[in-house]
Amino acid sequence: MLVNGQRPQSRATVSEVLPLTVFTPEGVDIVRQGPEQRRTFLTNLLTDVDLSTGEVIERFNKVLSQRNAVLRSFQGESPTSLQRDELGVWDREFCEASERLVEIRLQLLTQIEPLVSHYYQALAQNVRTVMVRYERSWTGELSSALRDALKDDQFRGHSTVGPQRDDIALHLDRRDARRQASQGEQRSLALALRLAGHELVHQQRGLDPLLLLDDVFSELDPSRSDRLLRLLPEGQTLVTTASPLPSGMSPAAIVDLSELVA
């Protein structure tokens, strides 16, 4: 992607001119797979909802990179007094940047949880209680957790606790959606997260992100496809599909790639 002919330096640059909501068949991985998928969703949504959060995210990433560089410089050996002093400086910076990042993440989850619940119930046609909770990768004070993890960090050459390792817990009626939900429940929850994020951007910025649907309907049964269609927000939407479009869809234009290839 290029913005004004230049490759964007941050997600916030893209979000400012073209916020996106993307649905793909692999989108269910946000529920099924590991924490990285959910952290990426959270990071992207933060900048889509509020451009100023991009500065918080960038500062944390820079501090994390600097702390990791210091850890790598130890080369698995006990640090010198000078190295310990340098690490202490970056530990303080890391704790401050982490506190601010966790704060805005928590604020976002508080805003999005009722929207996720609304869209999930509409898609799945049930009234299960949806919980979206933030899970830290440490307990107690982060500064103490960093000291406790120092030997492991030295050996590995990177920071093993902090927001870069945190997760979002998703529950349906207090059941872990990752391990205990059915495939249909997981897919409905993944779609609900995207719809909720889209709605939150609309509420906070007064605009509708570009909606990209990549072969999503082929993974849904007809009734769930119809419900998703009714829930899709207004605004420009691009749909790709290898199967016939749902009967309820009335596209303004259709590009048949098989004809273009021929």
VENKA-V136438 format. One record per pair of residues at least 24 apart in sequence whose ideal C-beta (glycine too) atoms are under 7 Angstrom apart, sorted by the first residue. I is the first residue (numbers start at 1). GAP is how many residues later the second one is. If there is no record, write none. Layout:
I:GAP, I:GAP
This chain:
10:44, 10:48, 11:32, 11:33, 11:36, 11:43, 12:35, 12:39, 12:42, 15:32, 15:33, 15:36, 16:35, 18:192, 19:29, 19:182, 19:190, 20:189, 20:190, 20:192, 21:173, 21:176, 21:177, 21:188, 21:190, 22:190, 23:168, 23:171, 23:189, 23:190, 23:191, 23:193, 24:190, 24:192, 25:190, 25:191, 25:194, 27:163, 27:167, 28:158, 28:159, 28:162, 30:160, 30:163, 31:139, 31:146, 31:147, 31:155, 31:158, 31:159, 32:146, 32:154, 35:132, 38:129, 38:130, 39:127, 41:152, 42:63, 42:66, 42:126, 45:63, 45:152, 46:58, 46:62, 48:153, 48:161, 49:59, 49:151, 49:152, 49:155, 50:154, 53:51, 56:44, 56:45, 56:48, 57:44, 59:38, 60:37, 60:38, 60:41, 60:103, 63:27, 63:30, 63:31, 63:34, 64:30, 64:95, 64:98, 64:100, 66:24, 67:27, 67:92, 68:90, 68:91, 71:82, 71:83, 71:86, 71:87, 71:88, 72:85, 74:80, 76:78, 76:79, 91:52, 91:55, 94:68, 95:47, 95:48, 98:44, 98:64, 98:65, 101:62, 102:61, 105:29, 106:28, 109:25, 109:59, 111:89, 112:84, 112:85, 112:88, 115:81, 115:84, 115:85, 116:76, 116:77, 116:80, 119:73, 119:76, 119:77, 119:112, 120:68, 120:69, 120:72, 122:105, 122:109, 123:65, 123:68, 123:69, 123:101, 123:104, 123:105, 123:108, 124:61, 124:64, 128:44, 128:45, 129:44, 130:42, 131:40, 132:36, 132:38, 133:36, 134:32, 134:34, 135:31, 135:32, 135:33, 135:34, 136:30, 137:24, 137:25, 137:28, 137:29, 187:32, 191:37, 195:36, 198:35, 199:34, 202:31, 208:25, 208:26, 208:27, 210:26, 211:24, 211:25, 211:26, 212:26, 213:24, 213:26, 214:26, 215:25, 215:26, 215:27, 217:24, 217:29, 218:24, 218:25
